[in-house]
């Protein structure tokens, strides 16, 4: 079964979640998939380096 969407994600430690999404655009991670015709979701996830868990996440 072919997926109709394409998730593109990046994970970081102890930063603001918007910075994580900025990295996706700045590094061109999504450009190579833009021609696929699929809906694209950019996902930024920030993990805590001190404790276990997610500090934040955002989908764009």
N, C-alpha and C positions, 0 to 999 in steps of 0.2 A: 504494500500500500504506500503510495507516494504522499509525502507530507505537502500541505498547501502553504506552509509557512516555514520560515528559516530563522531560528534563534541564533543570535550572535551575542556572546557574552564575554565579560571580563571580570575577574575577581581580584580584589586588592585587600590590603590590610591597613586598618586605621587611617583611612582617608575619607573625605566627603564623597558620598555616592555620586554626585554630579561629576566629580573629577574622573571617576571610573568610566562614565558614559562619554566624557570628552576624549578619553584615550581611544575609544573605539573609532571615533571620527578622525582624530588627529593622526592615528596610525594607519588609517585606510582599511581596517579589518573588514568593513562591510562592502567596500567597493567591488571586490572580486565576485560578490554574490548578487550585486544589483541587477545584473542582466538575466538572472534566473526567472524573473517574472513572479516570484513568490512574495507574499507579504513578509516583511522583515521586522523582527523585534529585536531591539538592542537592549540587553539586560546587563545592568551593573550590580554587582554584589560586593559588599564590604564586610570583611570578617574581622573580629577582634583578635589581636595578637596576644592579648593578656589572658582573656578567658575564652571559653568555648562559646561560639555563637555568632550570629550575624548582627552587625551593627546597623545595617541598612541595605535596602535594595530598591531598584527603580527600573521600570520598563519604559522604553521610549519607542 
